[in-house]
């Protein structure tokens, strides 16, 4: 099994049920991420403490959002246009629907049998 195959498979909800509290919390956050995230990777390399909502970090959050907006305009990000965004949302919703509908054990078995 290649590392890429492992990440393509992902984690299923039933796999997090028997995990410790931190792992369940991380899985839940992965399924429902906050709109804005900011972490101190030196103190929190696993990204458990989101600093974005703290008042002392608002200047940093605002600066980064401004830089992101500028970069998106400079690179002609298609998601800035309503049609591009709608297309991406449709693609994402279909992907999630297909992901949730699959038979996970069969999917994993097929991934493991693939030749590199």
C-alpha atoms as a printed R data frame, in Angstrom:
    type eleno elety resid chain resno       x      y       z
1   ATOM     1    CA   UNK     A     1   0.000  0.000   0.000
2   ATOM     2    CA   UNK     A     2   1.357  3.396  -1.016
3   ATOM     3    CA   UNK     A     3   1.043  6.367   1.339
4   ATOM     4    CA   UNK     A     4  -1.134  8.139  -1.245
5   ATOM     5    CA   UNK     A     5  -3.516  5.168  -1.213
6   ATOM     6    CA   UNK     A     6  -3.854  5.491   2.556
7   ATOM     7    CA   UNK     A     7  -4.840  9.160   2.338
8   ATOM     8    CA   UNK     A     8  -7.225  8.551  -0.560
9   ATOM     9    CA   UNK     A     9  -9.109  6.040   1.558
10  ATOM    10    CA   UNK     A    10  -9.591  8.480   4.443
11  ATOM    11    CA   UNK     A    11 -11.248  7.889   7.774
12  ATOM    12    CA   UNK     A    12 -14.838  6.786   8.124
13  ATOM    13    CA   UNK     A    13 -17.135  7.981  10.893
14  ATOM    14    CA   UNK     A    14 -17.401  4.512  12.392
15  ATOM    15    CA   UNK     A    15 -13.620  4.430  12.814
16  ATOM    16    CA   UNK     A    16 -13.663  7.436  15.148
17  ATOM    17    CA   UNK     A    17 -16.237  6.003  17.562
18  ATOM    18    CA   UNK     A    18 -13.678  3.970  19.506
19  ATOM    19    CA   UNK     A    19 -11.013  6.681  19.408
20  ATOM    20    CA   UNK     A    20  -9.949  8.818  22.323
21  ATOM    21    CA   UNK     A    21 -11.651 12.169  22.918
22  ATOM    22    CA   UNK     A    22  -8.987 14.231  21.109
23  ATOM    23    CA   UNK     A    23  -9.167 12.000  18.029
24  ATOM    24    CA   UNK     A    24 -12.980 12.151  17.937
25  ATOM    25    CA   UNK     A    25 -12.842 15.937  18.308
26  ATOM    26    CA   UNK     A    26 -10.290 16.183  15.466
27  ATOM    27    CA   UNK     A    27 -12.411 13.956  13.219
28  ATOM    28    CA   UNK     A    28 -15.537 16.009  13.949
29  ATOM    29    CA   UNK     A    29 -13.632 19.211  13.156
30  ATOM    30    CA   UNK     A    30 -12.362 17.642   9.918
31  ATOM    31    CA   UNK     A    31 -15.969 16.963   8.886
32  ATOM    32    CA   UNK     A    32 -17.129 20.446   9.958
33  ATOM    33    CA   UNK     A    33 -14.136 22.767   9.717
34  ATOM    34    CA   UNK     A    34 -14.354 26.312  11.017
35  ATOM    35    CA   UNK     A    35 -14.498 29.066   8.403
36  ATOM    36    CA   UNK     A    36 -11.150 30.511   9.556
37  ATOM    37    CA   UNK     A    37  -8.285 28.672  11.202
38  ATOM    38    CA   UNK     A    38  -5.068 30.000  12.734
39  ATOM    39    CA   UNK     A    39  -2.589 27.878  14.668
40  ATOM    40    CA   UNK     A    40   0.723 28.326  16.455
41  ATOM    41    CA   UNK     A    41   2.545 25.403  14.855
42  ATOM    42    CA   UNK     A    42   5.492 25.712  17.247
43  ATOM    43    CA   UNK     A    43   3.317 25.171  20.324
44  ATOM    44    CA   UNK     A    44   0.510 23.200  18.674
45  ATOM    45    CA   UNK     A    45   1.871 21.175  15.732
46  ATOM    46    CA   UNK     A    46  -1.240 18.966  15.619
47  ATOM    47    CA   UNK     A    47  -3.520 22.021  15.243
48  ATOM    48    CA   UNK     A    48  -5.872 21.372  18.138
49  ATOM    49    CA   UNK     A    49  -6.148 24.976  19.368
50  ATOM    50    CA   UNK     A    50  -7.655 27.324  16.791
51  ATOM    51    CA   UNK     A    51  -6.511 30.863  17.639
52  ATOM    52    CA   UNK     A    52  -8.551 32.648  14.956
53  ATOM    53    CA   UNK     A    53 -11.370 33.669  17.296
54  ATOM    54    CA   UNK     A    54  -9.095 35.206  19.947
55  ATOM    55    CA   UNK     A    55  -9.066 39.013  20.063
56  ATOM    56    CA   UNK     A    56  -5.272 39.190  20.350
57  ATOM    57    CA   UNK     A    57  -4.972 37.486  16.948
58  ATOM    58    CA   UNK     A    58  -7.552 39.519  15.001
59  ATOM    59    CA   UNK     A    59  -4.933 41.751  13.356
60  ATOM    60    CA   UNK     A    60  -3.124 38.658  12.048
61  ATOM    61    CA   UNK     A    61  -6.356 37.075  10.820
62  ATOM    62    CA   UNK     A    62  -7.397 40.293   9.056
63  ATOM    63    CA   UNK     A    63  -3.961 40.707   7.435
64  ATOM    64    CA   UNK     A    64  -3.955 37.106   6.179
65  ATOM    65    CA   UNK     A    65  -7.504 37.383   4.809
66  ATOM    66    CA   UNK     A    66  -6.520 40.566   2.985
67  ATOM    67    CA   UNK     A    67  -3.414 38.873   1.525
68  ATOM    68    CA   UNK     A    68  -5.498 35.880   0.469
69  ATOM    69    CA   UNK     A    69  -8.041 38.111  -1.276
70  ATOM    70    CA   UNK     A    70  -5.255 39.922  -3.161
71  ATOM    71    CA   UNK     A    71  -3.630 36.652  -4.198
72  ATOM    72    CA   UNK     A    72  -6.957 35.262  -5.417
73  ATOM    73    CA   UNK     A    73  -7.477 38.335  -7.610
74  ATOM    74    CA   UNK     A    74  -3.881 38.295  -8.901
75  ATOM    75    CA   UNK     A    75  -4.189 34.631  -9.918
76  ATOM    76    CA   UNK     A    76  -7.711 35.000 -11.387
77  ATOM    77    CA   UNK     A    77  -9.152 32.453  -8.966
78  ATOM    78    CA   UNK     A    78 -12.216 30.986 -10.740
79  ATOM    79    CA   UNK     A    79 -13.996 30.600  -7.397
80  ATOM    80    CA   UNK     A    80 -14.314 34.392  -7.139
81  ATOM    81    CA   UNK     A    81 -16.886 34.233  -9.946
82  ATOM    82    CA   UNK     A    82 -20.383 32.902  -9.088
83  ATOM    83    CA   UNK     A    83 -20.325 30.370 -11.953
84  ATOM    84    CA   UNK     A    84 -16.958 28.961 -10.901
85  ATOM    85    CA   UNK     A    85 -18.068 28.724  -7.301
86  ATOM    86    CA   UNK     A    86 -21.336 26.994  -8.252
87  ATOM    87    CA   UNK     A    87 -19.448 24.448 -10.337
88  ATOM    88    CA   UNK     A    88 -17.038 23.714  -7.489
89  ATOM    89    CA   UNK     A    89 -19.916 23.296  -5.019
90  ATOM    90    CA   UNK     A    90 -21.696 20.845  -7.340
91  ATOM    91    CA   UNK     A    91 -18.484 18.849  -7.799
92  ATOM    92    CA   UNK     A    92 -17.849 18.773  -4.049
93  ATOM    93    CA   UNK     A    93 -21.414 17.718  -3.187
94  ATOM    94    CA   UNK     A    94 -21.253 14.878  -5.735
95  ATOM    95    CA   UNK     A    95 -17.876 13.769  -4.364
96  ATOM    96    CA   UNK     A    96 -19.220 13.708  -0.777
97  ATOM    97    CA   UNK     A    97 -22.342 11.822  -1.889
98  ATOM    98    CA   UNK     A    98 -20.220  9.204  -3.669
99  ATOM    99    CA   UNK     A    99 -17.796  8.989  -0.739
100 ATOM   100    CA   UNK     A   100 -20.577  8.367   1.786
101 ATOM   101    CA   UNK     A   101 -22.344  5.839  -0.453
102 ATOM   102    CA   UNK     A   102 -19.360  3.576  -1.001
103 ATOM   103    CA   UNK     A   103 -18.810  0.276   0.741
104 ATOM   104    CA   UNK     A   104 -15.723  1.224   2.738
105 ATOM   105    CA   UNK     A   105 -14.307 -2.295   3.338
106 ATOM   106    CA   UNK     A   106 -14.666 -3.148  -0.373
107 ATOM   107    CA   UNK     A   107 -13.164  0.216  -1.349
108 ATOM   108    CA   UNK     A   108 -10.148 -0.337   0.935
109 ATOM   109    CA   UNK     A   109  -9.699 -3.858  -0.411
110 ATOM   110    CA   UNK     A   110  -9.645 -2.536  -3.995
111 ATOM   111    CA   UNK     A   111  -7.114  0.135  -3.030
112 ATOM   112    CA   UNK     A   112  -4.839 -2.428  -1.420
113 ATOM   113    CA   UNK     A   113  -4.947 -4.708  -4.471
114 ATOM   114    CA   UNK     A   114  -3.963 -1.947  -6.911
115 ATOM   115    CA   UNK     A   115  -0.525 -2.348  -8.361
116 ATOM   116    CA   UNK     A   116   1.833  0.634  -7.866
